[in-house]
């Protein structure tokens, strides 16, 4: 499975679970496409996520309100904790306002699992607090 296919599966779950989101595509200097899901808002269209399909892995950066997401919220996602560049993993940002996820093409992930979908819903609620 390619990282573009992984991204397609992930965006499919997002669109199914969160029908209000919109997706903005940006072409980076490298030529890669960056996908930025967001909820339209009159004040600001702040992205919820930044999704990049790199050659070997899918990179997902998810913004949330400060300190809303805890280590306990990601422990049951069946992902290693701590990005190390060779395995699918998840990590909270040090300032605790974002989550970073890397899914390697050699280690695909079930984005539609109940645990992950529940995590997305909790994260989405935190994002909505952030943009309102």
N, C-alpha and C positions, 0 to 999 in steps of 0.2 A: 504494500500500500504506500502511495506517495504522500508527502506532506500536504499537497493540494487536496487529495482525497480525504485525508484526515480533517482538513479545514472545512471541506464541504459537509462532512458528517457533523462536525461541531456546530456549524452555522445552521444546519437543518434542525438540530435540537434547540438552538436558541430561538429560531423563528417559530417553532411549534410551541415552545413553553412561554415565550414572551412576544406575543403578536404586536405589541406597541413599538418594538425596536425598529430602527431603520439602520441600514448598513451603508457606510461611506467607504468607497475604495480610493486609494491613493497609490500612485506609482512612485516608488522610491528611486533614487538615483541609480541604484543597482539594477533597476528594471523589474524588481519584485513588486508584487501587489500587496499592499497593507490593507486589511479590512478593519474598520473601526465601528462596531455596533454602538448605537446611542439611542436615547429616547428624546424625540423632539421636545424642546422646551423654549418658551419665549425668552427666558433670561439668558440661557446659554445651552448650546448643543454639545455639552461635554461628553466625550466618549466614555463608554462603560468599559470597553476593552480595546486592546490593540492585538490583532492576530496576524502573524507573519508565518508564511510557509517557507521555511529554509530548506536547502537540499536534503538534509538528513533528519530534520525534526520540525514540528509545529511549535511555535512560540506564542503563548497567550499571556498578556499582561492585563490584569483586571483591577480597576480602581474601585475603592470603597471608602466609606467614611472612616475616619481615624478610629482605630482600636475596635471596630465592630466585628472583625473576623479574628478568631483566636486559633491557636494551634489545635485545640480540641475539635474545631469545625472541619479541619482537613485531615485529621488522623485516620478516619475510616474510609478514605477515598482510594485505598490500595495504590497509592503513589509513594515513592520514596520521598523523604523530606530532605531538601537541600539540593540545589541545582549543581550538577557536577560535570555536565557536558558529554556524558556518555550513556545516561539512562533516563527514562521518563521519570519526571519528578515534579515536585511542587515546593514553593517556598514563599513565606510571608516576607514582604519588604521590611527592612530594619525599622523604618519609621511607621510601620503598620498602617499604611493607607493603600496597599496594593498586594495582590497575590500574583506570583509568576509561575507559569506552568510550562514545562517542555515535554512534548510527547514525541518520542523518536519513532521513525518509520519502522524500525525493527521491533518496537514494543508498543503496538497500537493500544488504544484505550477505549473502553465502552462509555462514551459520553452520555448514553441514554440510561445508564444504571440509576436506580433509585437514589443511591447515596450521592452521586454526582449531581443529579437533577435537584435534589433537596438542597445541596450546597449552593447551586446556582441561584435558587430562589432566595435563600438567605442573603447571598451576595448582592443580588438584584435589589432587594429591599434597602440594603445599606447604600448602594449606588444612588437610589432614588432620594434618600435623605441628603446625599452629597450634592445633588443637582437642584434640589428644590429650595 
